[in-house]
Amino acid sequence: MPDADADSAQIKRLLAFQKNEITEYHIYTKIAAITPEQGNRDVLERIALEELGHYRIWRRYTGQETGPDRLRVHLYYLAARIFGMTFAIRLMEDMERRAKMADRSLLSLIPEMPELLAHEESHERDLILLLDEERLKYVGSVVLGLNDALVEFTGTLAGLTFALQNTRIIAVAGLIMGVAASLSMGASEYLSQRSDDRPTDPFRASVYTAFAYVLTVSLLILPFLLLENPYSALIFTLAGAVAVIFLFTFYISVAKELPFWRRFFEMTAISLGIAAISFLLGLAIRIFLNVDA
């Protein structure tokens, strides 16, 4: 048990840290179970055992058993299944690192605290070994497809909106252009990978690029298929583009440990800026060519 002068607030903090350790033990264990690569799985299992050891240290001081946060375990497991183990683990470690900022106040109360903090730092070094994940090898191809689709099609749809003012025609024209552009992007990425002699598979890189492109285009066109008013559809398309930029930038910033806000604002400014220019271009074309949709 902690010293007699430790109040109930300190006990609650110790129990919270204890619960966090057993929760992360279960998270690492579940992610390790779905990790096919043996080296990555071994590291995950070793870190899981360290988390269990930390839990036992906390338990020695609290004298109580605590169960894991089942919801948190399932959420991180689901994140690993959908976004990959690197994203899930880096997100968890980033949250844990912020929480540990308060741990140093317990140095006088818990003799093992320096050891626990050293273990947490070693976790970060070990996690570098987990970056050998296929989806991260091809993240550059995904970025290429997604960025091109966002920049080109926010502008294209904005221009078509004012030039045609018919959601069905805009959607059909955008879809045809999107599919053709995705095939072109995929082929270009294939040739680029081949010519640069990169360690990645050119065919897979082209598939990732084309898939990211056509998926993004489909999301941008969707409002024009669901709504009758072209301007309302454009507003939803632009909002969707910003949402896609936010989510993907967040994913990249966590998985690759890159700055978030600068990249997010930069990509958003480019996409919306191109859309604004294209909207004005569509207006000009409609006036000078006397288009009457």
ROTOR-352792 format. One record per residue (C-alpha): residue number from 1; x negated, y negated, z. Coordinates in Angstrom, 2 decimals. Layout:
<sites>
     i         u         v         w
   NUM         X         Y         Z
...
</sites>
This chain:
<sites>
     i         u         v         w
     1      0.00      0.00      0.00
     2     -1.13     -3.61     -0.48
     3     -2.38     -5.66      2.47
     4      0.20     -6.47      5.11
     5      0.30    -10.15      4.19
     6      1.31     -9.35      0.59
     7      4.85    -10.58      0.18
     8      7.67     -9.00     -1.75
     9      6.90    -11.12     -4.82
    10      3.44     -9.55     -5.04
    11      4.93     -6.08     -4.66
    12      7.32     -6.80     -7.52
    13      4.43     -7.92     -9.69
    14      2.48     -4.78     -8.92
    15      5.51     -2.64     -9.75
    16      5.99     -4.57    -12.99
    17      2.37     -3.90    -14.00
    18      2.78     -0.27    -12.98
    19      5.91      0.08    -15.11
    20      4.12     -1.58    -18.03
    21      1.27      0.96    -17.89
    22      3.54      4.02    -17.85
    23      5.62      2.47    -20.64
    24      2.54      2.00    -22.83
    25      1.41      5.53    -22.02
    26      4.65      6.82    -23.55
    27      4.38      4.42    -26.51
    28      0.85      5.52    -27.39
    29      1.81      9.17    -26.94
    30      4.83      8.92    -29.24
    31      2.93      6.98    -31.91
    32      0.07      9.50    -31.73
    33      2.55     12.31    -32.36
    34      3.53     10.78    -35.74
    35      0.00      9.78    -36.79
    36     -1.28     12.21    -39.45
    37     -4.95     11.17    -39.44
    38     -6.83     13.13    -36.77
    39     -9.35     10.40    -35.85
    40     -6.63      7.80    -35.29
    41     -4.56     10.30    -33.34
    42     -7.49     11.14    -31.03
    43     -8.08      7.47    -30.23
    44     -4.39      6.92    -29.51
    45     -4.26      9.92    -27.19
    46     -7.38      8.75    -25.35
    47     -5.94      5.27    -24.83
    48     -2.66      6.86    -23.65
    49     -4.58      8.77    -20.97
    50     -6.31      5.55    -19.88
    51     -2.91      3.87    -19.53
    52     -1.77      6.80    -17.40
    53     -4.87      6.36    -15.25
    54     -4.04      2.69    -14.77
    55     -0.51      3.65    -13.76
    56     -1.88      5.95    -11.07
    57     -4.08      3.15     -9.70
    58     -1.07      0.85     -9.39
    59      0.94      3.68     -7.82
    60     -1.72      4.12     -5.16
    61     -1.17      0.53     -4.08
    62      2.61      0.38     -4.35
    63      3.31      3.85     -3.01
    64      6.22      4.13     -5.44
    65      6.99      5.95     -8.70
    66      8.27      3.96    -11.64
    67      9.67      5.21    -14.92
    68      8.94      3.74    -18.36
    69     10.99      1.10    -20.08
    70     12.81      3.47    -22.46
    71     14.16      0.69    -24.65
    72     10.68     -0.75    -25.18
    73      9.29      2.71    -25.95
    74     11.94      3.30    -28.61
    75     11.52     -0.18    -30.11
    76      7.75      0.15    -30.57
    77      8.15      3.70    -31.84
    78     10.67      2.45    -34.38
    79      8.32     -0.39    -35.34
    80      5.53      2.13    -35.93
    81      7.78      4.26    -38.12
    82      8.93      1.31    -40.23
    83      5.96     -1.08    -40.26
    84      3.08      1.25    -39.44
    85      1.14      2.09    -36.33
    86     -1.33     -0.79    -36.71
    87      1.42     -3.41    -36.64
    88      3.20     -1.82    -33.66
    89      0.03     -1.39    -31.62
    90     -1.39     -4.83    -32.35
    91      1.94     -6.42    -31.47
    92      2.04     -4.51    -28.19
    93     -1.56     -5.34    -27.33
    94     -1.02     -9.01    -28.12
    95      1.97     -9.13    -25.77
    96      0.01     -7.23    -23.15
    97     -2.96     -9.60    -23.44
    98     -0.69    -12.55    -22.73
    99      0.82    -10.81    -19.72
   100     -2.63     -9.97    -18.37
   101     -3.51    -13.65    -18.10
   102     -1.72    -13.59    -14.74
   103     -3.55    -10.49    -13.54
   104     -6.68    -12.35    -12.50
   105     -4.85    -13.81     -9.53
   106     -4.74    -10.28     -8.11
   107     -8.54     -9.80     -8.12
   108     -8.76    -10.32     -4.36
   109     -5.86     -7.93     -3.77
   110     -6.77     -5.08     -6.14
   111    -10.43     -3.96     -6.16
   112     -9.90     -2.02     -9.40
   113     -8.68     -5.10    -11.28
   114    -12.03     -5.80    -13.04
   115    -12.09     -2.16    -14.20
   116     -8.53     -2.41    -15.51
   117     -9.33     -5.59    -17.42
   118    -12.47     -3.99    -18.89
   119    -10.38     -1.03    -20.06
   120     -7.94     -3.38    -21.75
   121    -10.81     -5.06    -23.60
   122    -12.16     -1.67    -24.68
   123     -8.70     -0.87    -26.07
   124     -9.07     -3.79    -28.47
   125    -12.40     -2.43    -29.71
   126    -10.96      1.05    -30.11
   127     -7.99     -0.26    -32.06
   128    -10.32     -1.48    -34.81
   129    -10.72      2.20    -35.70
   130     -7.00      2.38    -36.42
   131     -7.15     -0.03    -39.34
   132     -7.71      2.82    -41.78
   133     -4.02      2.91    -42.65
   134     -2.83      3.22    -46.23
   135     -0.24      0.46    -46.12
   136     -2.92     -1.98    -44.91
   137     -5.32     -0.93    -47.67
   138     -2.72     -2.06    -50.18
   139     -1.43     -5.08    -48.30
   140     -3.21     -7.34    -50.82
   141     -1.13     -5.79    -53.61
   142      2.07     -6.30    -51.60
   143      1.12     -9.93    -50.92
   144      0.48    -10.45    -54.63
   145      3.88     -9.08    -55.64
   146      5.80    -10.83    -52.87
   147      4.11    -14.21    -53.26
   148      4.55    -14.27    -57.02
   149      8.21    -13.27    -56.74
   150      8.92    -15.93    -54.11
   151      7.16    -18.74    -55.96
   152      8.41    -17.83    -59.44
   153     11.99    -16.89    -58.60
   154     12.87    -19.56    -56.12
   155     11.90    -21.93    -58.92
   156     13.55    -19.90    -61.67
   157     16.85    -19.54    -59.84
   158     16.86    -23.21    -58.87
   159     16.35    -24.22    -62.49
   160     18.97    -21.79    -63.78
   161     21.45    -22.97    -61.17
   162     21.62    -26.50    -62.50
   163     21.13    -25.51    -66.14
   164     23.84    -22.81    -66.26
   165     26.04    -23.32    -63.16
   166     27.46    -19.80    -63.45
   167     26.50    -17.32    -60.75
   168     27.03    -14.20    -62.89
   169     24.97    -15.48    -65.79
   170     22.27    -16.68    -63.38
   171     22.19    -13.28    -61.65
   172     21.98    -11.32    -64.92
   173     19.30    -13.58    -66.36
   174     17.34    -13.49    -63.12
   175     17.59     -9.72    -62.81
   176     16.37     -9.11    -66.37
   177     13.48    -11.51    -65.88
   178     12.70    -10.00    -62.48
   179     12.50     -6.40    -63.67
   180     10.36     -7.40    -66.67
   181      8.09     -9.52    -64.48
   182      7.70     -6.75    -61.90
   183      6.55     -4.30    -64.58
   184      4.16     -6.91    -65.91
   185      2.79     -7.60    -62.43
   186      2.36     -3.89    -61.74
   187      0.47     -3.38    -65.00
   188     -1.74     -6.40    -64.33
   189     -2.57     -5.14    -60.84
   190     -3.41     -1.69    -62.25
   191     -5.84     -3.17    -64.78
   192     -7.30     -5.51    -62.14
   193     -7.95     -2.62    -59.75
   194     -9.53     -0.55    -62.51
   195    -11.80     -3.33    -63.72
   196    -12.96     -4.31    -60.21
   197    -13.74     -0.69    -59.26
   198    -12.09     -1.11    -55.85
   199    -11.86      1.75    -53.31
   200     -8.05      1.79    -53.55
   201     -6.02      3.84    -56.02
   202     -5.11      1.57    -58.99
   203     -1.82      3.38    -59.60
   204     -0.68      3.06    -55.99
   205     -1.73     -0.59    -55.94
   206      0.36     -1.25    -59.06
   207      3.36      0.53    -57.53
   208      3.09     -1.50    -54.30
   209      2.85     -4.73    -56.31
   210      5.80     -3.93    -58.58
   211      7.96     -2.66    -55.70
   212      7.30     -5.76    -53.56
   213      8.10     -7.96    -56.56
   214     11.37     -6.31    -57.57
   215     12.55     -5.97    -53.94
   216     11.96     -9.68    -53.32
   217     13.69    -10.62    -56.58
   218     16.69     -8.46    -55.66
   219     17.04    -10.20    -52.29
   220     16.82    -13.63    -53.93
   221     19.44    -12.76    -56.58
   222     21.88    -11.15    -54.14
   223     23.66    -14.42    -53.15
   224     24.46    -15.07    -56.81
   225     26.18    -11.67    -57.00
   226     28.22    -12.27    -53.84
   227     29.20    -15.94    -54.14
   228     31.11    -17.91    -56.74
   229     29.64    -21.33    -56.06
   230     26.15    -21.53    -57.62
   231     24.95    -24.23    -55.24
   232     26.02    -22.27    -52.17
   233     24.27    -19.22    -53.63
   234     21.11    -21.28    -54.16
   235     21.16    -22.48    -50.55
   236     21.42    -18.89    -49.31
   237     18.66    -17.85    -51.71
   238     16.31    -20.53    -50.40
   239     17.17    -19.60    -46.81
   240     16.50    -15.96    -47.65
   241     13.16    -16.89    -49.20
   242     12.12    -18.71    -46.02
   243     13.23    -15.70    -43.95
   244     11.20    -13.31    -46.12
   245      8.15    -15.58    -45.85
   246      8.56    -15.75    -42.06
   247      8.90    -11.99    -41.59
   248      6.10    -10.99    -43.91
   249      3.73    -13.68    -42.61
   250      4.46    -12.48    -39.07
   251      3.71     -8.89    -40.13
   252      0.41     -9.86    -41.74
   253     -0.63    -12.11    -38.87
   254     -0.11     -9.29    -36.36
   255     -1.47     -6.36    -38.39
   256     -4.51     -8.24    -39.73
   257     -4.95    -10.69    -36.82
   258     -4.60    -13.79    -39.01
   259     -3.21    -17.23    -38.09
   260      0.56    -17.34    -38.48
   261      1.90    -20.89    -38.59
   262     -0.56    -22.33    -41.13
   263      0.08    -19.48    -43.57
   264      3.85    -19.67    -43.03
   265      4.12    -23.42    -43.63
   266      1.78    -23.24    -46.61
   267      3.78    -20.52    -48.37
   268      7.11    -22.15    -47.50
   269      5.97    -25.52    -48.84
   270      4.78    -23.95    -52.10
   271      7.98    -21.93    -52.66
   272     10.39    -24.75    -51.82
   273      8.29    -27.29    -53.69
   274      8.38    -25.19    -56.87
   275     12.14    -24.71    -56.37
   276     12.67    -28.48    -56.11
   277     10.65    -29.16    -59.27
   278     12.48    -26.40    -61.15
   279     15.85    -27.72    -59.98
   280     15.01    -31.13    -61.44
   281     13.73    -29.47    -64.61
   282     17.02    -27.60    -64.94
   283     18.88    -30.88    -64.57
   284     16.74    -32.48    -67.26
   285     17.24    -29.57    -69.65
   286     21.00    -29.65    -69.09
   287     21.17    -33.36    -69.85
   288     18.83    -33.53    -72.85
   289     20.03    -30.31    -74.50
   290     23.65    -31.06    -73.62
   291     24.22    -27.61    -72.10
   292     27.85    -27.08    -71.09
   293     28.17    -23.83    -69.11
</sites>
